[in-house]
């Protein structure tokens, strides 16, 4: 192992330091970007959809009437 500079944090490391592949070269293990879990990816995808203005109202029409409670808004059977 050779001394060098971590491309992620721009800090030097000495000869003998344990390093690993970072996006642009070799650097500290702690500087390797963490891969998000499936739940984190789904959250980010849904957040982006909401922030872009997309709503989920089109999935199911509401049968609530303005000023009524949910129990009194359903049609009588």
Order of alpha helices (4+ residues) and beta strands (2+ residues): beta-beta-beta-beta-alpha-alpha
